[in-house]
């Protein structure tokens, strides 16, 4: 092994990690741009320009030279390192432009590395995925390195990376081997790879929500499965058989195609294992590059650029699966089809490639170092995600209940403010809170599990009901002990919604807490509220909170009153009650916390602007 190879691996791992993080950031920022332009308006040229600039950044690798020099790699690594600093600044505009540069430089770097030092690509990408998992683990699914407090550490990381890149440009020996450019089929496979890894397979919280497995169990297992192919013996025997033995070859392809539908439509042990197996197969397949273009004058860049275009298409299609109610209605429940398209690209490359009969990614990772990194990472994950103990409910019988539409973790200006929302809940000393618009692993909200993050941050228990594509729904956070938690989907013509419930014990008293998100005005809201009230039945004492998307004079609100629920603001003489939407200069009251057979002591609307709605808080007395 060349003396410079380990250092090149460090450089490549950092650049590819920055590339993965830039993907998460750019799609999260773009979500806000598209949301405002389409749903809030008015639409202008920035909607189209922002998407075209993203497309241009993803297509930049097409211009990568066939024989890149060491100085070219150093320049790209340095530019990526400098631009990466912007991703830790919580300003949408800054993150947008910075992530564009990281995407362009990272893509060019990957294309150049494929031609200059291909054995480094696979282990570097694998290590980047593993480090990304650890950074998200340490932030309770909210990537620690994307927070403003990380900026000094990122500055040091970038400085060290630039110094390393300069050193390599002067001392690294050129690869003695000429690598043929991978073909177009490989490019499509890489597009599918990036989509699967960034939206599901490398995200333990997303796999957990798909399969129903505990996040605490999935996290160390996924890290182990991701790193396992790097071990020499696994690479030499298991992966070699996987990619060269035709029976195993086709068996792996079938398993890969079956794993995602299994995880999507079912829950339990088998779907969870299938998704972990899919991650192993996808990672393992990266170390085999098709060798079908010998003598071609092309570089790797065009194939990679085509793959990134395919990756962009897959992400937009996946976005329609979440926003079908407002965009393409036929996409309802079709998210699995998008994943199947990505898998078909991978399987086609796996089956049809005419590549070498051995991995061309010769071992470049120090075995002892890999063992140490793997053990420390797995032990850290096991320690960090130990179940926390919820804070108890007050023994006085006085409980503060709330409802909060958290807008997927964003404020009205698309700053990511999930921590500010946690501080808002904590500052108001809330004991239980119904949450709406809760994302639990979508790429468009930084891949964060809002429900898990808030429950850990606030030392509260959680009941979550997925309503759209497993990764968006409603939740209920509560302190103390619940004898029962459940939920139910509600008939929805447009965006699917539902109702969550926790039966709590408070100082030997019971309290049934319910949370809901109601459809918009052109939904059959009368049917929805009737189904919700039928689910609640006569349970009392009870709180019923949510974003009802209904004003006080609406039939929906009247139906809730007819079911015996009272408005605590009116009971306390606060008339008219304060509006809740939008958060900035609120005009309408559409968020409510209803009570039944519970005495209100105080009621207020929080002043926080952390979300695009304001939080409603009611203090009640359960002592009779």
Beta strands, then each sheet from edge to edge (+ up, - down):
strand 1: 398-405
strand 2: 432-439
strand 3: 461-468
strand 4: 472-478
strand 5: 482-490
strand 6: 497-506
strand 7: 509-517
strand 8: 542-547
strand 9: 566-567
strand 10: 591-596
strand 11: 599-605
strand 12: 616-621
sheet 1: 3+ 4- 2+ 1+ 12- 11+
sheet 2: 5+ 6- 7+ 8+ 10- 9+
end
